[in-house]
Amino acid sequence: MAISLILACVSASAATLNAEVVNSKDKPVKDAVVYAVPEDSSVLKSVKTPKQIDVDQVDKEFIPYVTAVYQGTDVNFPNSDKIRHHVYSFSDAKRFEIPLYTGAPEKPVNFDKAGEVALGCNIHDWMKAYVFVCESPFFATTDASGKASLQNLPDGDYQVRVWHPTLRGKSEDTGQKVSVASGSAPQSLHFSIREKKLWRPWRAPSSTSGGYR
């Protein structure tokens, strides 16, 4: 499972939360972002954010489909294809555009506002992906079994929430309050979310799949 890339300066005995996310049919939800917002914001002062992370473009798709970052993180959009892409977003949390390019863009994009950012390519309409900008550095994304683990949580009270591109409603409405303490056994949380359908255009024939996908 994908674990938060944020490194917090906390004690070795910091707490762990294990989460499971399913839909209304009790099926696991992959690529859900589970994040813990501390009620005491002072714990955020000891957090170091990564200088930069990548969202790649491979075979005319964004990789990964969902990327979670801490507010203020720089994201680079390398193009590993041999053709040009034109990356953009019109989302309120981040509006930006990287005109036609190959290889690496001149500079990364700073995601300085919390919220959902939908990505697209102006040349290949089926290319869709998401960056979820967390207000907290404590997060993880679920694997194919719908499970994720939040590690290195400092002692305290948290609101643990879930976001996913198909989530019906606001992530704030999914919140569960938990209290964690160093040295305690990992806690387990279960989330059941209602999903909405996402429209996505058919893609052009793929060199690897031999058809549409």
PyMOL commands that set and color helices and strands:
alter all, ss='L'
color gray80, all
select helices_A, chain A and resi 41-46+171-174
alter helices_A, ss='H'
color red, helices_A
select strands_A, chain A and resi 2-3+7-8+15-23+33-38+47-48+53-54+56-58+61-63+66-70+73-76+85-91+94-101+109-111+115-121+128-134+138-141+147-153+156-163+176-180+187-193
alter strands_A, ss='S'
color yellow, strands_A
deselect
rebuild
show_as cartoon
